[in-house]
Amino acid sequence: MVTDLAEQVEIPVAGVSQGGVLILSDSVMPGWTAWVGGVPTPILPADLAFRGVPVPPGDHHIVFQYVTPGWTE
């Protein structure tokens, strides 16, 4: 992992030969967004409680970012 903070997680993924799903053992909750290779990507509930993102073949930089729902600056 490159970054593992309360509001942001960054993970480099290299050499994915087939598409798959990256699963984090953090709770799936509103407010999280994800990007795979800079592309906004839907977060999937994984095993009912965790969050995952689809990962296509290749090398990718995956970012999860949390913003409290309803929060404005």
C-alpha positions in Angstrom: 0.0 0.0 0.0 1.2 3.5 -0.8 -1.2 5.3 1.5 -3.4 4.0 4.3 -5.2 6.9 6.0 -8.6 7.2 7.5 -9.9 9.1 4.5 -7.7 7.8 1.7 -6.2 4.5 0.6 -3.9 4.2 -2.4 -2.7 0.8 -3.7 -0.5 0.1 -6.7 -1.5 -3.1 -8.5 0.9 -4.6 -11.1 0.8 -7.5 -13.5 -2.9 -8.3 -13.4 -3.2 -11.0 -16.0 -7.0 -11.3 -15.9 -9.7 -8.9 -14.7 -10.7 -9.3 -11.1 -11.9 -7.5 -8.0 -9.7 -5.9 -5.4 -11.3 -6.3 -2.0 -10.5 -4.2 1.1 -11.5 -5.5 4.5 -12.9 -2.0 5.4 -16.7 -1.5 5.6 -18.6 -0.5 2.6 -20.2 2.9 3.5 -21.6 5.9 1.8 -19.0 8.6 1.1 -16.3 6.4 -0.4 -15.4 6.9 -4.1 -12.8 5.0 -6.1 -10.6 5.5 -9.1 -8.7 2.8 -11.0 -6.0 4.2 -13.2 -7.5 7.7 -12.8 -10.9 6.5 -14.0 -13.9 6.8 -11.6 -14.9 3.3 -10.7 -18.0 2.0 -8.8 -17.4 0.5 -5.4 -19.0 -3.0 -5.1 -20.1 -4.5 -1.8 -17.9 -7.6 -1.3 -18.9 -10.4 0.9 -21.8 -8.2 2.2 -19.7 -5.9 4.4 -16.5 -5.0 2.6 -15.7 -2.8 -0.4 -14.2 -3.8 -3.7 -13.5 -2.4 -7.1 -13.2 -4.2 -10.5 -9.7 -4.2 -11.8 -9.0 -4.8 -15.5 -5.8 -6.6 -16.7 -2.6 -4.6 -16.5 -0.9 -2.2 -14.0 -3.0 0.2 -12.1 -2.9 2.8 -9.3 -6.1 2.4 -7.2 -7.4 5.2 -5.0 -10.2 5.2 -2.5 -11.2 8.6 -1.1 -13.8 9.3 1.7 -15.8 12.5 2.1 -18.5 12.7 4.8 -21.9 12.6 3.0 -23.5 16.0 3.0 -20.2 17.8 3.9 -19.5 21.0 1.9 -16.6 23.4 2.3 
